[in-house]
Amino acid sequence: MSTVTAQPAWKPERPVTLIVPYSPGGGTDAQARAVATELQRIWGQAVIVENTPGADGAIGTRKVTEAKPDGHTLLVQLPSITLIKHVPGTNGFDPLAKLTPVSAFSALPAVFVSNVKLAGKTLREVVNNCKVATQPCSIGTTENTARLQAKQFAAEEGIKELTIVNYKGGGQLITDLVANNVNMGIMGLTAALPHAKAGTLRVLATFGSKRVPGIGDIPSTVEAGFPSYSATTWYGLFAPKATPPAIVQAIADAVAVAVKGDAATKTFAGIGAQAIGDNPAEFAAMVKDESMRMDSLAKRFPFE
């Protein structure tokens, strides 16, 4: 009589690298480092966060698509990954065709934010005032999804003279917002919240259908009458396409535990993020939905 012995779950044999294709210090980086801390504890292996910024995330993302599919090099990305193929200069490079979704570790709403000197204390008041302002209003963005959303915002709300300013990083956008060199911005809650608490910026609305708890009396975009901006921003792990399913599932299982750990819980709570830790199939469905939505927006508002 033969006995079948269950195989132990996969664990890394050497240090794991999480590639963050954006600059240090942002929301993506902060969450990646918190999750890395927990994964290191779970696996008993070093988990290194490597920032590889450039080309709106395309450089670091491409690096992971070309990595060995053994679970030791992973990518941290957000919905902007779905737009890389639409950006001029990338020659149609579609990273989603060369990556496997592993798990989303959190979701965080983007926000509409404004300088406190801009007329209007609500998003609707700001829109109405920008329509009749003698000087055109301006809105700053730092990533591809926000750039399309800014174009959508101008078109759907009828702000014909809205100036869209694209920044390479959140730090410069924040500086210009506080100085009122640009009137509004679309950014992550992480970057905006400290300045809102300091009274130098005003968060007009959080993207989504529900309010974010613990950040004060700030309506959601749906509540404020802007249902087109109901999506939240997810953050998750991707592996090279040929990574064996057993390894992908083992990493997802580790992420599900990691997002409940102390480091992740503290970081998520501090920036208003909601822990997820879903399985590969669930995350793949989330990515597919986002890709379809962004493809539609990119056709309506092509990148220049």
BELSULJO-V254071 format. One record per residue. N is the residue number from 1. SS is DSSP state (2 for helix, 1 for strand, 0 for the rest). OMEGA is omega in degrees with one decimal (999 if undefined). Layout:
N,SS,OMEGA ; N,SS,OMEGA
This chain:
1,0,-177.8 ; 2,0,178.9 ; 3,0,178.8 ; 4,0,-179.4 ; 5,0,179.6 ; 6,0,178.1 ; 7,0,178.2 ; 8,0,178.6 ; 9,0,-179.6 ; 10,0,170.0 ; 11,0,-179.1 ; 12,0,-179.2 ; 13,0,-177.9 ; 14,0,-179.2 ; 15,0,178.8 ; 16,1,178.5 ; 17,1,172.3 ; 18,1,178.9 ; 19,1,173.5 ; 20,1,-173.8 ; 21,0,179.5 ; 22,0,-176.7 ; 23,0,176.0 ; 24,0,172.1 ; 25,0,179.8 ; 26,0,-179.0 ; 27,2,179.1 ; 28,2,-179.9 ; 29,2,-177.9 ; 30,2,-179.2 ; 31,2,178.3 ; 32,2,-178.7 ; 33,2,177.6 ; 34,2,178.5 ; 35,2,178.8 ; 36,2,178.2 ; 37,2,-178.9 ; 38,2,179.0 ; 39,2,177.6 ; 40,2,178.7 ; 41,2,-177.8 ; 42,2,-174.1 ; 43,2,-175.0 ; 44,0,177.8 ; 45,0,176.0 ; 46,0,175.2 ; 47,1,-170.7 ; 48,1,174.3 ; 49,1,-179.0 ; 50,1,178.3 ; 51,1,179.6 ; 52,0,-176.3 ; 53,0,174.6 ; 54,0,176.4 ; 55,2,178.4 ; 56,2,176.2 ; 57,2,-174.3 ; 58,2,-175.9 ; 59,2,179.2 ; 60,2,179.4 ; 61,2,178.8 ; 62,2,179.9 ; 63,2,-179.6 ; 64,2,177.9 ; 65,2,-178.1 ; 66,0,-177.3 ; 67,0,176.9 ; 68,0,-175.2 ; 69,0,-176.4 ; 70,0,177.2 ; 71,0,-176.0 ; 72,0,174.3 ; 73,1,-175.6 ; 74,1,-178.5 ; 75,1,170.9 ; 76,1,-178.3 ; 77,1,179.7 ; 78,1,-172.5 ; 79,2,179.7 ; 80,2,177.2 ; 81,2,-177.9 ; 82,2,-176.0 ; 83,2,-177.0 ; 84,2,-177.5 ; 85,2,-178.7 ; 86,2,-173.8 ; 87,0,176.5 ; 88,0,179.1 ; 89,0,178.9 ; 90,0,177.7 ; 91,0,176.9 ; 92,0,178.9 ; 93,0,-179.1 ; 94,0,-177.0 ; 95,2,-178.2 ; 96,2,177.6 ; 97,2,-175.8 ; 98,2,-179.0 ; 99,1,175.3 ; 100,1,175.6 ; 101,1,-178.4 ; 102,1,-179.2 ; 103,1,170.6 ; 104,1,179.8 ; 105,1,177.1 ; 106,1,172.8 ; 107,1,-176.0 ; 108,1,-179.4 ; 109,0,166.1 ; 110,1,-179.4 ; 111,1,164.4 ; 112,1,-178.4 ; 113,1,179.2 ; 114,1,169.9 ; 115,1,-176.4 ; 116,0,179.7 ; 117,0,-179.9 ; 118,0,-178.8 ; 119,0,178.7 ; 120,0,179.7 ; 121,0,175.7 ; 122,0,-179.6 ; 123,2,178.6 ; 124,2,178.9 ; 125,2,178.8 ; 126,2,178.9 ; 127,2,-178.4 ; 128,2,-179.9 ; 129,2,179.4 ; 130,2,179.1 ; 131,2,-175.2 ; 132,2,-177.2 ; 133,0,178.8 ; 134,0,174.1 ; 135,0,-178.4 ; 136,0,173.7 ; 137,0,-179.6 ; 138,1,179.2 ; 139,1,-178.1 ; 140,1,178.0 ; 141,1,179.3 ; 142,0,-180.0 ; 143,0,-172.5 ; 144,2,-179.1 ; 145,2,-179.8 ; 146,2,179.3 ; 147,2,176.9 ; 148,2,179.1 ; 149,2,177.0 ; 150,2,176.7 ; 151,2,177.7 ; 152,2,179.6 ; 153,2,-179.7 ; 154,2,-176.7 ; 155,2,-174.6 ; 156,2,-178.9 ; 157,2,175.2 ; 158,0,177.0 ; 159,0,-170.1 ; 160,0,-174.6 ; 161,0,-178.3 ; 162,0,178.7 ; 163,1,-179.9 ; 164,1,-177.5 ; 165,1,-178.1 ; 166,1,-179.1 ; 167,0,178.8 ; 168,0,-179.0 ; 169,0,-177.8 ; 170,2,-178.5 ; 171,2,179.6 ; 172,2,177.6 ; 173,2,179.2 ; 174,2,179.8 ; 175,2,-178.6 ; 176,2,176.6 ; 177,2,-179.6 ; 178,2,179.4 ; 179,0,-177.7 ; 180,0,172.0 ; 181,0,169.5 ; 182,0,-169.5 ; 183,0,-175.2 ; 184,1,175.7 ; 185,1,168.0 ; 186,1,-174.6 ; 187,1,176.2 ; 188,1,178.9 ; 189,2,-178.1 ; 190,2,-176.4 ; 191,2,-173.5 ; 192,2,-168.4 ; 193,2,-179.9 ; 194,2,-179.1 ; 195,2,174.9 ; 196,2,178.8 ; 197,2,179.2 ; 198,2,178.1 ; 199,0,-179.0 ; 200,0,175.6 ; 201,1,179.1 ; 202,1,173.8 ; 203,1,-175.1 ; 204,1,-179.5 ; 205,1,173.2 ; 206,1,178.5 ; 207,0,176.5 ; 208,0,-177.8 ; 209,0,-176.7 ; 210,0,175.5 ; 211,0,175.3 ; 212,0,-178.0 ; 213,0,172.2 ; 214,0,-179.2 ; 215,0,177.9 ; 216,0,-173.8 ; 217,0,-178.4 ; 218,0,-177.9 ; 219,0,170.7 ; 220,1,178.8 ; 221,0,178.2 ; 222,0,178.6 ; 223,0,-178.4 ; 224,0,177.5 ; 225,0,179.5 ; 226,0,-173.2 ; 227,2,179.5 ; 228,2,-175.8 ; 229,2,-174.6 ; 230,0,-175.4 ; 231,0,172.6 ; 232,0,-179.0 ; 233,1,175.8 ; 234,1,176.3 ; 235,1,-175.7 ; 236,1,-177.5 ; 237,1,173.6 ; 238,1,176.0 ; 239,1,174.2 ; 240,1,-169.5 ; 241,0,-173.1 ; 242,0,178.5 ; 243,0,-178.7 ; 244,0,-178.9 ; 245,2,-179.3 ; 246,2,177.9 ; 247,2,178.6 ; 248,2,-179.3 ; 249,2,179.5 ; 250,2,177.7 ; 251,2,178.5 ; 252,2,178.3 ; 253,2,178.8 ; 254,2,178.5 ; 255,2,179.8 ; 256,2,176.3 ; 257,2,-176.0 ; 258,2,-175.6 ; 259,0,177.6 ; 260,0,-179.7 ; 261,0,-174.4 ; 262,2,-177.0 ; 263,2,180.0 ; 264,2,-179.3 ; 265,2,-179.6 ; 266,2,-179.4 ; 267,2,-179.1 ; 268,2,-178.5 ; 269,2,-177.4 ; 270,2,-177.7 ; 271,2,177.0 ; 272,0,179.9 ; 273,0,177.7 ; 274,1,179.0 ; 275,1,179.0 ; 276,0,-179.5 ; 277,0,-177.4 ; 278,0,-178.9 ; 279,0,-176.0 ; 280,2,-179.1 ; 281,2,179.9 ; 282,2,179.5 ; 283,2,178.2 ; 284,2,178.1 ; 285,2,177.8 ; 286,2,179.8 ; 287,2,179.7 ; 288,2,178.4 ; 289,2,-179.3 ; 290,2,-179.6 ; 291,2,178.4 ; 292,2,-178.9 ; 293,2,-179.5 ; 294,2,175.8 ; 295,2,179.7 ; 296,2,179.3 ; 297,2,-178.4 ; 298,2,176.8 ; 299,2,179.4 ; 300,2,-175.3 ; 301,0,-175.6 ; 302,0,174.5 ; 303,0,-178.5 ; 304,0,999
